[in-house]
Amino acid sequence: MHKHYKIYKPYGMLSQFGSNSTQQKRKRFLGELGSFPNGTMPIGRLDEKSEGLLLLTTDGKLSDYINSSGIEKEYYALVDGDITNQEIIRLKNGVEIGFDGKKYQTKPCKVFKLNNAPILPERVKKIRDARHGPVSWISITLTEGKFRQVRKMTSAVNCPTLRLVRVRVGNIQLGNLESGAVKPIDIPSLL
C-alpha cells in the first residue's frame, strides 16, 4: 500500500532527502521533517528559495503521472513593483525566458493580482517589504514546470519575485499547513 504526504517545504530547504555532494553538506533536506517510509520521493521540486506545497509519495508511477500530465500548479508570488494589467496580460499570454541555454516561450497560463496579501507563515529570512518601494502579490497557475520558471517569468516583465509559495497541485491545497508540517493524504482521490 503506497503512502502519500503533503508538506509545507520551508524556505532554505532542498526538495530531496539527502546528497553525497560535498557542496551540499550544510544544506537542509526533507528528512528533517520526519521519518518517511523507504522509497518516499518528492513529486516535482521547489527550489531552495521557494516554499509551500510539496507532495511526497512512495508510488513512482503516480509521481511520473503528476509530473508529466499537465496538472495545474498554483503559486503565490510576491513581486517587486506595482505590477500592471499590461504585465499580467504578458504573463498570461506567455513570455520568453532562458532555459537550458536557449530561449523558451512559456505556455499561456492563469495570472491575476491578489487584492490582499495571502495569509502565510512568516518566512525565516526577512523579505524586502513595501517600505522600500511597492510590492504586489500575484497568483500564477502553470501546467508546465521549467527550472525556476515563475521567477524567470516575473523577471521578464521587470517584476522580480521576492517570495514564491506553491499553494496548489491539482485539487490538493496547501491550506493552513505551517512551515515544515507534514500531513498524510490520499492523493489519487484528490486529483
N, C-alpha and C positions, 0 to 999 in steps of 0.2 A: 504494500500500500504506500503510494507516494505521499510525501509531506510537502506542504506549501506554506509560505510565510509572506507577510508584508512587513516591511521595516521602514522606519524613517532613517535613511542614511544621513548621518551628521556631516556637516561641513568638515573638510580636512581628512576624510576617511576614504580609502580606496575601495572600489567595488570588487574586491577579491578577498579570499580568505588568508592569503599569505604570499610570500615571494622569496625566491632564493637570491634575488638581486642584492648586491651589497649596497647599491644606491638607495634601496627601499627599506633598509634595516630599521630606520627610525620612523617609518610610516605607520599609520593606523590601518587596521584591517577589520573586516566584518566579523571575524571570530571573537573580537572584543565584546560583541553584543549578546553573546550567549553560546550555549553548546548546541550544535546542529547535527543531524544525522550525517553519516558518511555519504559522500556523493552530492551534498547540497551545493547548488550553484546559483549565482545571480542570473536573473533573466534580463539581459541587456546590462547597461552600465550607466553610471553617473560619474562624471569626472570628479577629481578630488575636491574641487572648489564648488561643486554643485551638491545639492542636498534634496531630501524628500523621499518620495515613494520608490522603493526598490523591491521587486518581487524575488523571492528565493524559492527554489524547488529542487526535489530530487529526481524530477522527470525531465530527462534531456529532450525527449520529443516535444513536450509542452513548451520548453524553453525555445527550441528551434521554431515552433509554430508562432509563438508570440513575437519573436524577433523578425520573422520573415513575412508575416501575413498582413502588414499594413494596419495593425490595430492602433487606434489613436492613443497618443501620449500627450497629456496636457501639462504645461509648465506655467508657473507664475514667474515673471522676470521683473526685477526692479532695474530700470534703465536710467542712465544719466541723461537728464534733459527732460523737457516737457514735450513728449512725443506728439507729433501732429497727426491729423487724419490722413494726410498725404503719405506719411511714413508708414502708418498702419496699412494703408492700401498696398504700398510697395511690398511690405512683408507678406500680406495675404496672397499677392499675385506671384510671389517667388522672387528672390534676389540672387545675384551671382556671388558665390563665396569660393574661397580656395579650398580644395580637398585633394589630398594625395598629390600635391604639386600641380594640380590642374584647376581650371575654372569649372565650377559646378553651378547649375541653375537649380535652386530649390523648388520643390513642388508647391503648388498652391496649398495654402493651409488656412486655418481659422485663427484670427487675431482680433482682439479687442482690448481697449483700455479699461482697466478696473477703476470704478469711481472712488473706491476706498482701498486703503492698504489692507491686504488679507491678514487674518489673524494667524500668525505662525509663531513657533517657538523662537525665542531670541537666539540670534546666532552668537557663537562663542567669540568669533572675531568681529569686531565692530565694522560697520559699513558706513561709507560716507553718506551723510543724510542731507535733507533739504536745506540745512543751514549753509551748505556750501554750494548752493545752486539748486535749481529744480530737478526733481526726480519723478518718474512715472512708473506705475505698476501696470503690466500688460499680461493678458492670458494668451498663450500661443499653443495651438494644438497641431501636432505633426503626425503624419503616418509614415515618416521615414526617420532615420536617426543617424546622420553622419556625425563624425567626431566633432564635438564642440559646436554643433550646428546652430543652436539658438544663439549662443554668444557671437558666432560669426555673422548671423543674420542681423542681429541688432546693431552690430558694428557697421554693417554695410549701409545702414540708414543713419549713421552717425549718432546712435544712442547706445553706447556700450553697456553691457549687462554688468550690474553691480552685485546682484544676488539672483540665484536661479534655483527654483524649487519645483520638482516634479510633483504634481498633485493628483494625477490620474493616469492609469493604464487601462484601456478598455473601460469596463464598468467598475473597476476597482479604484476606490478613492483613498487618498491619504487620510482624510477625516481629521480627527483631533489627536492623532498619534503625537507623542512628544519625541524630540530628537533622540535617537538611539533606541526607541521602543521597537519590540518585535511582537507580532501577533500572528498565530497560526490561522490560516484561512483555507477555504475550499475554492481554489481557483477555477476549475472547469465550469462550475455553475455561475461564475461571475463574468465570464467572457461571453 
